[in-house]
Amino acid sequence: MKLIKFSLITFFLLIFTFNVNAKSFEITDYTVSITGIFHDVTVAFDDLNHIGTIRCVIHKKNGGPIGMQSKFIRGVGTIVIRTAGITGTNVKCNFVK
């Protein structure tokens, strides 16, 4: 019984630790220039005191990746990705540890 209590307490402490240290963010804006060369991705951490490296990948709507860029962000920042003039895209970003 003591082992089960210890295991449960340890489990909840781990979950709490990961939730407190989690650095969640969102893509707040994604714009593409008229020529399709410049793709601006603005990302913001939920807590503006967080810092970290974010990697964004530009994908064709019907296929694979066409551009990628990583940038160190403090709270809010814009990542500029250059492509060969491709429009009709979407973006996905991840936190890089």
QUIRAGI-V163555 format. One record per residue. RES is the residue in one small letter. SS is DSSP state (a for helix, b for strand, c for the rest). Layout:
res=RES ss=SS
res=RES ss=SS
This chain:
res=m ss=c
res=k ss=a
res=l ss=a
res=i ss=a
res=k ss=a
res=f ss=a
res=s ss=a
res=l ss=a
res=i ss=a
res=t ss=a
res=f ss=a
res=f ss=a
res=l ss=a
res=l ss=a
res=i ss=a
res=f ss=a
res=t ss=a
res=f ss=a
res=n ss=a
res=v ss=a
res=n ss=a
res=a ss=c
res=k ss=c
res=s ss=c
res=f ss=b
res=e ss=b
res=i ss=b
res=t ss=b
res=d ss=b
res=y ss=b
res=t ss=b
res=v ss=b
res=s ss=c
res=i ss=c
res=t ss=c
res=g ss=c
res=i ss=c
res=f ss=b
res=h ss=b
res=d ss=b
res=v ss=b
res=t ss=b
res=v ss=b
res=a ss=b
res=f ss=b
res=d ss=c
res=d ss=c
res=l ss=c
res=n ss=c
res=h ss=c
res=i ss=b
res=g ss=b
res=t ss=b
res=i ss=b
res=r ss=b
res=c ss=b
res=v ss=b
res=i ss=b
res=h ss=b
res=k ss=b
res=k ss=c
res=n ss=c
res=g ss=c
res=g ss=c
res=p ss=b
res=i ss=b
res=g ss=b
res=m ss=b
res=q ss=b
res=s ss=b
res=k ss=b
res=f ss=b
res=i ss=b
res=r ss=b
res=g ss=c
res=v ss=b
res=g ss=b
res=t ss=b
res=i ss=b
res=v ss=b
res=i ss=b
res=r ss=b
res=t ss=c
res=a ss=c
res=g ss=c
res=i ss=c
res=t ss=c
res=g ss=c
res=t ss=b
res=n ss=b
res=v ss=b
res=k ss=b
res=c ss=b
res=n ss=b
res=f ss=b
res=v ss=b
res=k ss=c
